[in-house]
Amino acid sequence: MAEQEADFVIVGGGSAGCVLANRLSADGRHRVVLLEAGPRDLSPWIHLPIGYGKTMWNRKVNWAFYTEPDPNMGGRRIYWPRGRVLGGSSSINGLIAIRGQAEDYDRWESLGSPGWAWSNVLPYFVKLESNPEHAQDQLHGTQGPVSISSIGRRHELIEAVIEASARLGVPRTRDFNGRTQEGVGYYQLTTRNGLRMSAAKAYLAPARKRANLSIITQAHATRVDVSGRRAVGVLYRKGGRGHSIAARAGVILAAGALQSPQLLLLSGIGPARHLREHAIPVVVDRPAVGGNLQDHLQVRLIYRCSKPITTNDQLNSLFGRLRIGAEWLLRRSGPLAVGINQGGLFTRVLPESTTPDIQFHIATLSADMAGAKPHPFSGFTLSVCQLRPTSRGSVTLASRDPLAPPRMVANYLATDTDRRCVTAAIGFARQLAATEPLRGYVEAEVLPGPEAVGDADLLQFARQHGATIFHPSGTCRMGSDPDAVVDSRLRVRGVDRLWVADCSIMPTLVSGNTNLPAIMIGEKASDMIMEDSRSTARTLQSAA
């Protein structure tokens, strides 16, 4: 007998899980339990936007995963931070509010996911946001839970990037989530009054006091309890002890693109041969579980700035630190309020691309890697990534121990398309840095450095220095074909009353940061799961 009972059990209190907990408990008819492996989001570094650098390595709130050694990346193991706290990665990310391109979602539908075209998902993007800067634009919402803010203060260095980009044919834009993504400008951020707006703050905080919602933290799900071909509950560990909870209406996995497939595998849902290797009884032979892994590979070009106007200069000086602290306290503005990357750029570098194929994250600081201590010199970073990689990796079990990390094979730069795109992206970044007025701010290129000349050198630089920009997706692929893990209503194929709702369901990676798409998936999943639940109830009543 299960120790507890609920209607819905949600595994994972991240971007989508917080949405599901709020929406499924909203009418008071269903008892909902949310299981989160990490703690509550109490650390002040979570809520301060620039605290991103402090949470990047903090194992109290971060899973701090590493990939398997990647032969395409010089045999390196790539660090993959993922949120282990209420709010998930929305509590530790770079706060950038990007939806992706309309074509991304139309592609999902064309690949066999009816109901996921741009016209279907746009209403959910509008529903989730409160964006006063674009209140007059029908593409944006003003009443949603997620506050989205524009960066109000212009920065001299970002303005130089924008002007130089215009000379290369990339127009200035106020809104990367407008009618076209292509352009250069300032990012909008998931912030309000100089503080992070995580999914936990947006969705859990207003729902926390509901009598029918229970939030259990430090609860590591170990297996979905499946009876026959039906999910009936979840087993989890808390405080060193095993616990169980029954789910009358069903179980929803929202543990992310790395741990949702891991949990399916631990539950006997996945490739039969792989499950037998780990002595796990096969419930459903579903070979595609854990496959189709995609991620945005980030390559960071670092420059010495000719003027002491960077965030490095402020953070490396006691007076500078006091000044930015006072600016935040008095005005809720400045570097502490905007995090790391202020500027963005979307453009095309491959001749076959019809929409932007690369993205820039432009930071007015520099460090050896994201989240590390700023360099002692005036520095800035042009970070580039390919938006739609064609390389595919996988997530499998390293052990049948549910507390062990999964085995992650990134397989970056495995295709010619990806290799051509990364070298072209680096080349475009260098061209941008050599274009006035930005050229006047460049004292020297630190990385890749003047010794990198041809495409072979640039590709080698990407292999030696490239890293994730934190967007793993696709490992529980949605579709209508026999190999798809979930159908277009996010139901796991072959198991009743079991859903997956997070970035793992993406057939292909969206063209940009994945936080807003993850929240959108949670919103749309909530509606579909409630509809499915009502339909099941009507069927049972008719049978009675």
N, C-alpha and C positions, 0 to 999 in steps of 0.2 A: 504494500500500500504506500502511495506517495505521502510524504509528510505535509505537503501543501497542495492546494488545488486552485486553478484559475481558469478563465476562459481562454485567454491568449497569454502565451509566454514568449517574450521577445528576448533574444540573445544578442547582446551588444548595445551599449548605451552611447553609440557614436552618432554621426550626422543623421543617418536614416533612422536608427533605433529611437532616438529622442522624439522624432516626428511621430513615429508609430505609437509610442507610449502615450503621447498627448492625444492624437486623433482617435485611437481605438478606445480610450477611456472617457472621451468627451461627453458622450450621451448618458453616462452612468449605468448603462445596461450590462456592461461586460466588466468582469474583474480581470485586470491586466497586471502582469508581473514583468518587470524589466530587470534582467540580469546583466550586470557590468562587472568585468573581471578586475577593473581598477578601482581607485578611490573616488570620493566626491571631488569636485573641481574647486578645492579650497585654496590652492596655492595662488598667492597674488601675482606670480609671474604668468599664470594662465591668462589673467584678465588684462594685464598691461600689454598692449600690442608688441612692444619691443622685447617682451619677455620670451618671445619665440626662441631667442638665442639661449635662454636658460633652460627651457623645456626640451630642447633638441636632444640632450644627452641624459636627461633625468629619468632613470629607470622607475622611479615612483609613479610617473605618469606616461611613460613611453615604453613600448615593447622593445625598442632598440634591436631590431632584427638585423641579420646579415644574410646576404644571398650566398649561394654556393660560389666557389671560385669560378669566374667567368673567363673562358679562354679567349673570348672576343675583347676582353678588357684587360689584357695582360695578366690573366690569372688572378685578378683582384676579387676579394669579397666586398661587395658594395653595401654600405650601411643604409638600412631602410628604417627610418623612424616611423612609428605608428602610434596613435593615441591610445593610451591605456588609462582612461579616466572618463568620468561622465563628460559627454560631448565628443569623446573619441578624438579623431584628428582635427576636428573643428576647434578643439581646445588648445592645440599646439601648432596650428598651421600658420602660413604667411598671410592669412586674412583676405586673400584676393578674391573678388566676386566676379567670376566669369561663368557664363552658361555654356559656351561652346558655339558652334555654328549650326544654323538651321539644317544645313545639309547633313550634319552628323546624325540627327534624329530621323530625317527622311531615309538615310541609309539603313538605319536600324529596321525601319518598316520594310524596306525593300529586301532585306536579308531574312525576313520571315517573322517579324514582330509587329503584327497589326495593332494599331492603337498607340504606337510610340513615335509617330511622325511629329514634326515640329508643331503642326497645328494642334496636336493632342497634348504635347507637353508644355507649350507656352502658357496655357492658363494656370498650370501649377507653378511655373516660375513667377508669374504675376501674383499668384495667391500667397507665396511664401515671403515676399519682400515688402519692406517699408522703405521706399526710396524717394524722399522728398525732392531731391535734386531733379528728378525726371517725372514729377507728378503729372505733367501735362501730356506725357507720352503714353499711349495705350499699351506699349510693350512692357510697361513697368507698373508695379503695385505700390500702394501707399498705406495699406492697412495690415500687411503681413507681419508675422512674428520676427522675421530676420531684418534687423536694421542694416541698411547699406548706406555708407557715407562717401562723399567725394572728398578728396584731399584739397583743402581750401588754399593752403599757402603754396605758391609757386616756388620752385627751387631753381637756382641759376643753372645748375648742371643739367637738370632734366629739360629745361627750356632749350639749352644748347643741343641736346639730343633731338628734340622735336624739330628744331630748325634745320639741323643737318639731315634728318630723315626726309624732310620736305624736298630738299635738293636731290634726294635719291628717288623721289616719286612716291613717298609714303605720306599720305595726308594726315594732318592733325585731326583727332577725334575727341569728343567729350564722352563717348559711350561705346565701349567694346561690346556691350550687349544690346546695341541698337540694330538697325536694319542691315548693317554690314559690319563685320568684325575688323576688316582691314583698316589699319591706321596706327597712329602713335599718339600717346598722351599719358595722362595720369590714371592709375588704376582706381577703381572704387573698392572699398574695403568693407568687410563685415564688422563694422564698429558702430558704437553710439556713444557720444560724449567722451571720446578719447579712450573707450574701453572696448575689449573684444566682445563681439556678439556671437558666442558659440551656439551650437544647437542645444546644448544643455540650458543655457540662459534663455534662449528664445522659446523653447518648447517645454522643457521640464520644469523650469521655475514656476510658470503659471499653473502647472498641473499637479505639482508636488503634493498639495493638500487634499487632493481628491481621495475619498475613502475607498474607491475601487481601483486605485493605482498603488502598487507597491514597487519601490525601487530598492533592489538589493545590490549593494556594491561589494567589492572584494569577493565576488562570486564567479568562479571560473567554470564555465560550462564544459563538461567532459564528454557528453553524448546525448543525442536525441533518442528518446525512448520510442521505439517503433514496435507496434503490435500488428503482426501480419504485414499489411502494406499501409498502415495508418500511424501518423505521429501522435503519440498520446501524452508526451511529457518531455522533461529535460532532467538530466542528472548533472549536478554541479558540485564543486568543492568550495568550501568557505571555512576559514579558521582551521584548516587541516583535516576537516571532516567532510564526508560525502553526504549530499542531500539530494532529494528528488522533489519534483513538482509536477503534478498532473496538469494537462492542458485539455480542457473539454472541447474548445473550438479549434485549437491548432497551435503550432509552433512557428515562429518567424525568426529566421536567422538574419541578423543584421550586424554580423561580426567583422565585416570587411572582406576585401578580396583575397586576403591571406588566410584568415581564420574561419570564414564561412565554409570554404571547401575543405579545410582541415577537419571541421566538425562533421561535415557530411561523411568524410572518409572514416573517421572514428566511429561513426554510427552505422557503418556497413553499406554506405551508398557511394559507389565509385567504381573504378576499374577492378573487376573481380580478381585478376592476377595480383595486382598491387595489394589488395586487401588480404589475400591469402598469404602473401609474403610476410605480413605483420600479424598473422593468426587472428584476423578480424572476420567474424561470420558475415557472409555476403547477404545483404538484405535486397539490394537492387544493383545489378551490374550496369553501371552508368559510366562508360569509359571516359567521357569528356570532363568529369569533375576534376577540377584543378588545372585543366589545360587552358589554352588561349590566353595566357598571362601576357599583359601588355603594360608598358610603363613609359613615361616621358623621360628620356635621357637628357640630363642637363650638362652643358659644357660652359664653364665660366671663364670669360676673358677678363683679366685684371689689369688695370691701368693706374699709374701714378698720375695724380692730378697736379696741374701746374699752379693751382691756387688753393689755399687752406680753407676750403668751403665745404668739405665733406663731413659726413657723420664720424668718420675716423678721427678727424681733428677735434670734434666735440667730445667724443668718448675718451680720447687719450689725454684730455686736459681736465684738471680739477675744476677750473672755472667753467669749462664747457659743460661738464656733467652737472654742475650746480645750475647753470643757465637752462639746460634742457629740462631739468627737474622742475625748476620754477615755472617754466613755460607750460608744462603739463599741469601743474597744480593750479596755476592761475587761469589758464585759458583752455586746458584740455587739448592742447595742440602741440606741434613740434615732433621731433623724432620718436619720442616715447609713444605718441598717439598713432603713428602711421606704420610702425614696424620696420621691415627691412627694405622691401621693394616699392618704390614710389611710381616708377615709370614702366610703361608697357609698350610693346610694338608687335603687330601682327602683319606679316607680309608673305610674299611668295618668292621662292628661290629656285624651284624645280620647273623646268619648261612645261611639264605636263600638268602642273597644278592649276586648277581653276579658282581655288579659294586659298586663303593664307595657309601655308604649310609649316611656318615656323613662328615661334613666340619668343619675345625678349622679356626678361625680368631685369629691370634696370635699377641698381642699388647705388645709393650715394655713399656706400662704404665698401670695404674689401676685407677679406679674411682668407685664410688658407682653405676653409670650407665653410659651408653654411652652418651657422651657430657657433663658429669658433671666435677667438679673440680677434678684434680688428687689428689690421696691420699698423705698425708704428708710423707709417707715412700717410700723406693725403692720398686716398685711393677711392676708386669706384669700380663697379663690376657690370659688365654686359654679359648676362647669362642667356644662352640660347638653347632652345629645344625644338625638336621635330614634333609637330602636332599629331600626326597620324602614323606612328611607326608600323612597319609591316613585319617586324621580328616578333616571334612568339616564344614565351617561356612556359613554365609550369610550376605548380605547387603540389607537392606530394608529402607523404608522411616520412619523417626521419625516424620516428619511433611510434609505437602504439601508446606511449605515455602521453596522455592528453595535456600534460603541463609542459611538454617539450615543444620548442618552436617547430613549425613546419619546415620542410626542405624547399627552398625557393631558388629556382633556376631562371635568372633574368633573360639570358640569351640576347643581350643588347647587340646591335649592329650586325645581326646575322644575315641581313639581306643587302643586296646591292643598292636598292632604293634608299635604305636607311644610311648607308655609308655615303652615298652621293649627297643626301640631304644634310648630314652633319657637317661635311666639308664645305658645302655651299653656305650653310648658316654661319660658320665661323668666318668664311670669306666675306660675307655681307657685313658681319659685325666689325671686321677690320676696316672695311671700306667706309662704314659709318664713322668709325673713330678717326679716319683720315679726312673727313669732310668738315669744312667750316660750317658753323662756328665751333663744333665739338673739338675739332683738331687743335684749336688754341688752348684747350684744357688738358690735352694729353702731353705729359712730360715724358712718359716712356711706357711701352707695353711690357708689363711684368710677365704675363702669361697670355699666349703661348711663347712670346719672346721673339726677337728678330731672327733667331736661328731657324724658326719654322717658316719655310718658304712655299713649297708646293703642296698639292693636295695630299700627297703621301705623308708629309710632315703633319698636316692638320689632322688627318685621320689618326695618326699615331698619338697626337696630343689628346684627341678625344678618347682614345683607348686608355691612355695613362691617367687622365684627369677627370673624365666624365663620371657623373654620379646621378642618382635619382633626383627628380624634382617632386617625388612623393605622391605619385598618382597610379599605383598598381591597380589594375582593373581586369575584368573579363573572365574570371576563373570559374564562374557558374553561369556560363553563357546562356542568354535568352534566345529562343528561336522556335520555329515550328518543325524543324527537321528532326529525325530520330536521334541525332547525337546531342541535341540541345539539352542542357541540364534543367532549365526551367522553361515553362511556356510563356506566352506573352502576358499572362496574368500572374507571373512569378511563382507559379506552383511547381514544386519539384516533380519532375516526370517520374511516375511509378510509385509515388508515396502520397497518400491523401493527407490533407490538412497540414501540409508542410510547405512553407514559402521561404524564398530568399529575397531580401530587399536591401541591396547596397550596391556598391560599384562593381561587385563581382558579376552582376547580371549583364553588364554592357557587352553587346556583341563586338563592338569596336570602340576604342578609346575616343572620348570626345576631344575636340580641338581646344584645349585649355585646361585650367585648373578644375579639379573635380568636386570641390566642396558643395557648390550650389547644385550641380547635377545629382549628387548623393542625397541632398535634402529634397530635391524634386522627386527622386525615386521614392523616398519615404512618403511624401504626400500622395503620389499617385497610387502607391501600394496600399496605403491606408484605405483609400476609396474602394479599390478592387477587393481587398480582403473583407471589408464590411459587406460588400455586395455578395461575395461568395458565401459569407456566413449566413446572410439573410436567405439566400437561395437554398442552402442546405437545410436551414430551419423549416422553410416552407415545404421542402420535400419530405422531411421527417413527419411533419404535421399531416401531410396528405396521406402518407403511408399508415399513420396511426388511425 
